[in-house]
Amino acid sequence: MSDKVKIVLNSNGIRELLHSGGIESALMQAGNKVQAKAGANFGVTAFTMPSRSVVRVSAINKDGIKENVDNNVLLKALH
């Protein structure tokens, strides 16, 4: 005998949480760790979307692009 539980999320509250300073800080920490593992040819960029904060780690030059294509550096830096 199981009762069904219905959870209703507060969209404005979730949006506010995903834009909060704590989430942005945690994302930057994670992005910086990935960038440090990937190397000097990769950089971290932070920006805000309408629904959330985003951090992107990507190649910053042709050497980084080639390194990532040849060795999947960014994917390996996630582990």
N, CA, C and O atoms as CSV, one atom per row, in Angstrom:
chain,resi,resn,atom,element,x,y,z
A,1,MET,N,N,0.841,-1.172,0.000
A,1,MET,CA,C,0.000,0.000,0.000
A,1,MET,C,C,0.892,1.242,0.000
A,1,MET,O,O,1.432,1.626,1.037
A,2,SER,N,N,1.040,1.865,-1.166
A,2,SER,CA,C,1.885,3.049,-1.242
A,2,SER,C,C,1.042,4.265,-1.613
A,2,SER,O,O,0.180,4.209,-2.490
A,3,ASP,N,N,1.310,5.329,-0.939
A,3,ASP,CA,C,0.640,6.589,-1.238
A,3,ASP,C,C,1.475,7.349,-2.250
A,3,ASP,O,O,2.701,7.382,-2.150
A,4,LYS,N,N,0.825,7.952,-3.215
A,4,LYS,CA,C,1.534,8.747,-4.203
A,4,LYS,C,C,1.812,10.124,-3.617
A,4,LYS,O,O,0.950,10.746,-2.997
A,5,VAL,N,N,3.026,10.574,-3.829
A,5,VAL,CA,C,3.431,11.890,-3.356
A,5,VAL,C,C,3.595,12.791,-4.567
A,5,VAL,O,O,4.283,12.434,-5.524
A,6,LYS,N,N,2.977,13.936,-4.529
A,6,LYS,CA,C,3.088,14.889,-5.621
A,6,LYS,C,C,3.937,16.056,-5.137
A,6,LYS,O,O,3.628,16.692,-4.129
A,7,ILE,N,N,5.004,16.325,-5.868
A,7,ILE,CA,C,5.889,17.434,-5.533
A,7,ILE,C,C,5.701,18.527,-6.570
A,7,ILE,O,O,5.793,18.273,-7.771
A,8,VAL,N,N,5.443,19.723,-6.116
A,8,VAL,CA,C,5.278,20.869,-6.998
A,8,VAL,C,C,6.431,21.822,-6.714
A,8,VAL,O,O,6.567,22.335,-5.604
A,9,LEU,N,N,7.256,22.052,-7.728
A,9,LEU,CA,C,8.402,22.949,-7.559
A,9,LEU,C,C,7.990,24.393,-7.774
A,9,LEU,O,O,7.146,24.697,-8.618
A,10,ASN,N,N,8.582,25.254,-7.016
A,10,ASN,CA,C,8.372,26.682,-7.151
A,10,ASN,C,C,9.367,27.176,-8.208
A,10,ASN,O,O,10.550,27.343,-7.909
A,11,SER,N,N,8.902,27.408,-9.430
A,11,SER,CA,C,9.785,27.769,-10.547
A,11,SER,C,C,10.608,29.012,-10.261
A,11,SER,O,O,11.798,29.051,-10.573
A,12,ASN,N,N,9.997,30.020,-9.676
A,12,ASN,CA,C,10.741,31.243,-9.365
A,12,ASN,C,C,11.814,30.979,-8.322
A,12,ASN,O,O,12.908,31.538,-8.396
A,13,GLY,N,N,11.511,30.139,-7.362
A,13,GLY,CA,C,12.493,29.803,-6.329
A,13,GLY,C,C,13.652,28.995,-6.889
A,13,GLY,O,O,14.805,29.230,-6.525
A,14,ILE,N,N,13.362,28.052,-7.766
A,14,ILE,CA,C,14.416,27.256,-8.403
A,14,ILE,C,C,15.295,28.157,-9.265
A,14,ILE,O,O,16.521,28.050,-9.226
A,15,ARG,N,N,14.678,29.037,-10.037
A,15,ARG,CA,C,15.428,29.974,-10.883
A,15,ARG,C,C,16.338,30.844,-10.018
A,15,ARG,O,O,17.498,31.070,-10.362
A,16,GLU,N,N,15.815,31.324,-8.909
A,16,GLU,CA,C,16.599,32.153,-7.999
A,16,GLU,C,C,17.777,31.365,-7.430
A,16,GLU,O,O,18.885,31.887,-7.315
A,17,LEU,N,N,17.529,30.106,-7.076
A,17,LEU,CA,C,18.600,29.244,-6.568
A,17,LEU,C,C,19.685,29.033,-7.622
A,17,LEU,O,O,20.874,29.103,-7.309
A,18,LEU,N,N,19.285,28.777,-8.862
A,18,LEU,CA,C,20.258,28.518,-9.926
A,18,LEU,C,C,21.034,29.766,-10.339
A,18,LEU,O,O,22.042,29.663,-11.038
A,19,HIS,N,N,20.574,30.945,-9.912
A,19,HIS,CA,C,21.303,32.195,-10.142
A,19,HIS,C,C,22.061,32.657,-8.896
A,19,HIS,O,O,22.727,33.692,-8.930
A,20,SER,N,N,21.970,31.917,-7.816
A,20,SER,CA,C,22.546,32.372,-6.551
A,20,SER,C,C,24.079,32.367,-6.591
A,20,SER,O,O,24.701,31.666,-7.390
A,21,GLY,N,N,24.649,33.160,-5.715
A,21,GLY,CA,C,26.098,33.254,-5.620
A,21,GLY,C,C,26.747,31.933,-5.236
A,21,GLY,O,O,27.846,31.626,-5.698
A,22,GLY,N,N,26.083,31.156,-4.402
A,22,GLY,CA,C,26.630,29.870,-3.986
A,22,GLY,C,C,26.749,28.889,-5.140
A,22,GLY,O,O,27.749,28.180,-5.256
A,23,ILE,N,N,25.732,28.847,-5.995
A,23,ILE,CA,C,25.762,27.969,-7.171
A,23,ILE,C,C,26.834,28.452,-8.138
A,23,ILE,O,O,27.595,27.642,-8.669
A,24,GLU,N,N,26.907,29.763,-8.375
A,24,GLU,CA,C,27.925,30.306,-9.272
A,24,GLU,C,C,29.324,29.982,-8.754
A,24,GLU,O,O,30.208,29.629,-9.535
A,25,SER,N,N,29.525,30.098,-7.465
A,25,SER,CA,C,30.822,29.795,-6.865
A,25,SER,C,C,31.172,28.315,-7.025
A,25,SER,O,O,32.308,27.980,-7.359
A,26,ALA,N,N,30.210,27.437,-6.790
A,26,ALA,CA,C,30.443,25.998,-6.935
A,26,ALA,C,C,30.759,25.645,-8.390
A,26,ALA,O,O,31.633,24.820,-8.656
A,27,LEU,N,N,30.045,26.272,-9.329
A,27,LEU,CA,C,30.309,26.031,-10.745
A,27,LEU,C,C,31.713,26.497,-11.132
A,27,LEU,O,O,32.416,25.804,-11.867
A,28,MET,N,N,32.121,27.668,-10.641
A,28,MET,CA,C,33.456,28.171,-10.954
A,28,MET,C,C,34.541,27.267,-10.369
A,28,MET,O,O,35.560,27.026,-11.016
A,29,GLN,N,N,34.329,26.768,-9.153
A,29,GLN,CA,C,35.295,25.837,-8.559
A,29,GLN,C,C,35.436,24.589,-9.419
A,29,GLN,O,O,36.550,24.140,-9.689
A,30,ALA,N,N,34.316,24.033,-9.847
A,30,ALA,CA,C,34.341,22.829,-10.686
A,30,ALA,C,C,35.000,23.132,-12.028
A,30,ALA,O,O,35.803,22.337,-12.516
A,31,GLY,N,N,34.670,24.267,-12.623
A,31,GLY,CA,C,35.274,24.657,-13.898
A,31,GLY,C,C,36.769,24.861,-13.785
A,31,GLY,O,O,37.520,24.465,-14.677
A,32,ASN,N,N,37.205,25.472,-12.706
A,32,ASN,CA,C,38.642,25.701,-12.493
A,32,ASN,C,C,39.396,24.393,-12.294
A,32,ASN,O,O,40.537,24.268,-12.739
A,33,LYS,N,N,38.775,23.413,-11.632
A,33,LYS,CA,C,39.412,22.099,-11.460
A,33,LYS,C,C,39.590,21.413,-12.803
A,33,LYS,O,O,40.650,20.852,-13.083
A,34,VAL,N,N,38.554,21.456,-13.637
A,34,VAL,CA,C,38.634,20.838,-14.965
A,34,VAL,C,C,39.704,21.541,-15.797
A,34,VAL,O,O,40.501,20.884,-16.466
A,35,GLN,N,N,39.723,22.863,-15.760
A,35,GLN,CA,C,40.720,23.627,-16.523
A,35,GLN,C,C,42.133,23.308,-16.052
A,35,GLN,O,O,43.041,23.182,-16.873
A,36,ALA,N,N,42.331,23.178,-14.757
A,36,ALA,CA,C,43.656,22.861,-14.222
A,36,ALA,C,C,44.123,21.487,-14.692
A,36,ALA,O,O,45.301,21.313,-15.005
A,37,LYS,N,N,43.226,20.515,-14.745
A,37,LYS,CA,C,43.580,19.188,-15.237
A,37,LYS,C,C,43.834,19.200,-16.738
A,37,LYS,O,O,44.708,18.487,-17.230
A,38,ALA,N,N,43.064,20.017,-17.470
A,38,ALA,CA,C,43.169,20.042,-18.930
A,38,ALA,C,C,44.447,20.740,-19.393
A,38,ALA,O,O,45.073,20.305,-20.359
A,39,GLY,N,N,44.834,21.809,-18.715
A,39,GLY,CA,C,46.081,22.487,-19.065
A,39,GLY,C,C,45.894,23.926,-19.498
A,39,GLY,O,O,44.789,24.468,-19.490
A,40,ALA,N,N,47.020,24.531,-19.878
A,40,ALA,CA,C,47.064,25.962,-20.174
A,40,ALA,C,C,46.356,26.336,-21.472
A,40,ALA,O,O,46.055,27.512,-21.678
A,41,ASN,N,N,46.086,25.394,-22.335
A,41,ASN,CA,C,45.417,25.690,-23.603
A,41,ASN,C,C,43.899,25.755,-23.469
A,41,ASN,O,O,43.188,25.829,-24.471
A,42,PHE,N,N,43.404,25.727,-22.236
A,42,PHE,CA,C,41.968,25.739,-21.986
A,42,PHE,C,C,41.635,26.837,-20.990
A,42,PHE,O,O,42.434,27.153,-20.110
A,43,GLY,N,N,40.450,27.415,-21.135
A,43,GLY,CA,C,40.029,28.496,-20.260
A,43,GLY,C,C,38.626,28.279,-19.735
A,43,GLY,O,O,37.878,27.438,-20.235
A,44,VAL,N,N,38.279,29.059,-18.709
A,44,VAL,CA,C,36.973,28.966,-18.068
A,44,VAL,C,C,36.221,30.264,-18.332
A,44,VAL,O,O,36.762,31.355,-18.153
A,45,THR,N,N,34.977,30.134,-18.757
A,45,THR,CA,C,34.118,31.285,-19.010
A,45,THR,C,C,32.829,31.110,-18.216
A,45,THR,O,O,32.226,30.037,-18.224
A,46,ALA,N,N,32.416,32.166,-17.536
A,46,ALA,CA,C,31.161,32.127,-16.777
A,46,ALA,C,C,30.194,33.132,-17.383
A,46,ALA,O,O,30.589,34.237,-17.755
A,47,PHE,N,N,28.925,32.747,-17.482
A,47,PHE,CA,C,27.888,33.654,-17.960
A,47,PHE,C,C,26.548,33.223,-17.391
A,47,PHE,O,O,26.417,32.132,-16.836
A,48,THR,N,N,25.553,34.091,-17.534
A,48,THR,CA,C,24.234,33.827,-16.980
A,48,THR,C,C,23.213,33.708,-18.107
A,48,THR,O,O,23.111,34.576,-18.974
A,49,MET,N,N,22.469,32.625,-18.071
A,49,MET,CA,C,21.360,32.407,-18.998
A,49,MET,C,C,20.092,32.879,-18.278
A,49,MET,O,O,20.127,33.137,-17.075
A,50,PRO,N,N,18.981,32.994,-18.997
A,50,PRO,CA,C,17.749,33.406,-18.324
A,50,PRO,C,C,17.323,32.451,-17.206
A,50,PRO,O,O,16.703,32.876,-16.231
A,51,SER,N,N,17.651,31.172,-17.344
A,51,SER,CA,C,17.181,30.206,-16.358
A,51,SER,C,C,18.235,29.766,-15.353
A,51,SER,O,O,17.888,29.189,-14.323
A,52,ARG,N,N,19.535,30.026,-15.625
A,52,ARG,CA,C,20.584,29.541,-14.712
A,52,ARG,C,C,21.934,30.154,-15.031
A,52,ARG,O,O,22.122,30.778,-16.075
A,53,SER,N,N,22.869,29.965,-14.116
A,53,SER,CA,C,24.260,30.356,-14.328
A,53,SER,C,C,24.979,29.208,-15.022
A,53,SER,O,O,24.655,28.040,-14.807
A,54,VAL,N,N,25.956,29.548,-15.855
A,54,VAL,CA,C,26.663,28.546,-16.647
A,54,VAL,C,C,28.159,28.812,-16.563
A,54,VAL,O,O,28.593,29.964,-16.565
A,55,VAL,N,N,28.945,27.740,-16.490
A,55,VAL,CA,C,30.401,27.832,-16.594
A,55,VAL,C,C,30.830,26.895,-17.709
A,55,VAL,O,O,30.422,25.735,-17.747
A,56,ARG,N,N,31.659,27.406,-18.620
A,56,ARG,CA,C,32.112,26.619,-19.764
A,56,ARG,C,C,33.635,26.538,-19.751
A,56,ARG,O,O,34.318,27.548,-19.585
A,57,VAL,N,N,34.155,25.336,-19.925
A,57,VAL,CA,C,35.594,25.133,-20.094
A,57,VAL,C,C,35.796,24.754,-21.544
A,57,VAL,O,O,35.187,23.802,-22.034
A,58,SER,N,N,36.661,25.502,-22.242
A,58,SER,CA,C,36.872,25.251,-23.663
A,58,SER,C,C,38.287,25.628,-24.062
A,58,SER,O,O,39.009,26.293,-23.320
A,59,ALA,N,N,38.663,25.184,-25.255
A,59,ALA,CA,C,39.983,25.505,-25.792
A,59,ALA,C,C,40.066,27.005,-26.073
A,59,ALA,O,O,39.096,27.608,-26.532
A,60,ILE,N,N,41.228,27.607,-25.796
A,60,ILE,CA,C,41.390,29.040,-26.024
A,60,ILE,C,C,42.306,29.341,-27.206
A,60,ILE,O,O,42.501,30.502,-27.565
A,61,ASN,N,N,42.865,28.296,-27.809
A,61,ASN,CA,C,43.727,28.494,-28.970
A,61,ASN,C,C,43.718,27.235,-29.842
A,61,ASN,O,O,43.101,26.229,-29.492
A,62,LYS,N,N,44.408,27.308,-30.974
A,62,LYS,CA,C,44.428,26.178,-31.902
A,62,LYS,C,C,45.086,24.950,-31.289
A,62,LYS,O,O,44.677,23.823,-31.569
A,63,ASP,N,N,46.107,25.157,-30.451
A,63,ASP,CA,C,46.763,24.018,-29.802
A,63,ASP,C,C,45.781,23.272,-28.891
A,63,ASP,O,O,45.788,22.042,-28.839
A,64,GLY,N,N,44.948,24.017,-28.184
A,64,GLY,CA,C,43.950,23.405,-27.313
A,64,GLY,C,C,42.909,22.633,-28.101
A,64,GLY,O,O,42.486,21.551,-27.695
A,65,ILE,N,N,42.499,23.195,-29.229
A,65,ILE,CA,C,41.524,22.500,-30.079
A,65,ILE,C,C,42.112,21.190,-30.573
A,65,ILE,O,O,41.462,20.148,-30.502
A,66,LYS,N,N,43.354,21.238,-31.079
A,66,LYS,CA,C,44.001,20.027,-31.591
A,66,LYS,C,C,44.205,19.011,-30.482
A,66,LYS,O,O,43.963,17.820,-30.674
A,67,GLU,N,N,44.644,19.473,-29.334
A,67,GLU,CA,C,44.865,18.588,-28.191
A,67,GLU,C,C,43.572,17.888,-27.780
A,67,GLU,O,O,43.572,16.697,-27.470
A,68,ASN,N,N,42.477,18.635,-27.780
A,68,ASN,CA,C,41.198,18.050,-27.392
A,68,ASN,C,C,40.681,17.076,-28.456
A,68,ASN,O,O,40.141,16.023,-28.115
A,69,VAL,N,N,40.839,17.412,-29.721
A,69,VAL,CA,C,40.400,16.519,-30.791
A,69,VAL,C,C,41.199,15.217,-30.761
A,69,VAL,O,O,40.637,14.131,-30.897
A,70,ASP,N,N,42.517,15.338,-30.581
A,70,ASP,CA,C,43.386,14.149,-30.615
A,70,ASP,C,C,43.264,13.280,-29.369
A,70,ASP,O,O,43.351,12.055,-29.459
A,71,ASN,N,N,43.061,13.907,-28.192
A,71,ASN,CA,C,43.154,13.156,-26.930
A,71,ASN,C,C,41.945,13.268,-26.009
A,71,ASN,O,O,41.973,12.727,-24.904
A,72,ASN,N,N,40.892,13.948,-26.428
A,72,ASN,CA,C,39.717,14.126,-25.564
A,72,ASN,C,C,40.089,14.672,-24.183
A,72,ASN,O,O,39.616,14.182,-23.158
A,73,VAL,N,N,40.928,15.675,-24.179
A,73,VAL,CA,C,41.461,16.229,-22.938
A,73,VAL,C,C,40.358,16.698,-21.990
A,73,VAL,O,O,40.412,16.412,-20.793
A,74,LEU,N,N,39.375,17.402,-22.501
A,74,LEU,CA,C,38.315,17.915,-21.618
A,74,LEU,C,C,37.480,16.797,-21.024
A,74,LEU,O,O,37.129,16.841,-19.845
A,75,LEU,N,N,37.165,15.811,-21.819
A,75,LEU,CA,C,36.402,14.676,-21.307
A,75,LEU,C,C,37.190,13.942,-20.228
A,75,LEU,O,O,36.629,13.563,-19.199
A,76,LYS,N,N,38.481,13.738,-20.453
A,76,LYS,CA,C,39.307,13.051,-19.466
A,76,LYS,C,C,39.493,13.887,-18.205
A,76,LYS,O,O,39.650,13.339,-17.114
A,77,ALA,N,N,39.476,15.221,-18.350
A,77,ALA,CA,C,39.633,16.093,-17.186
A,77,ALA,C,C,38.413,16.068,-16.270
A,77,ALA,O,O,38.498,16.477,-15.112
A,78,LEU,N,N,37.291,15.596,-16.779
A,78,LEU,CA,C,36.090,15.496,-15.942
A,78,LEU,C,C,36.169,14.358,-14.945
A,78,LEU,O,O,35.459,14.374,-13.940
A,79,HIS,N,N,37.007,13.380,-15.195
A,79,HIS,CA,C,37.090,12.194,-14.337
A,79,HIS,C,C,38.234,12.282,-13.373
A,79,HIS,O,O,38.444,11.366,-12.578
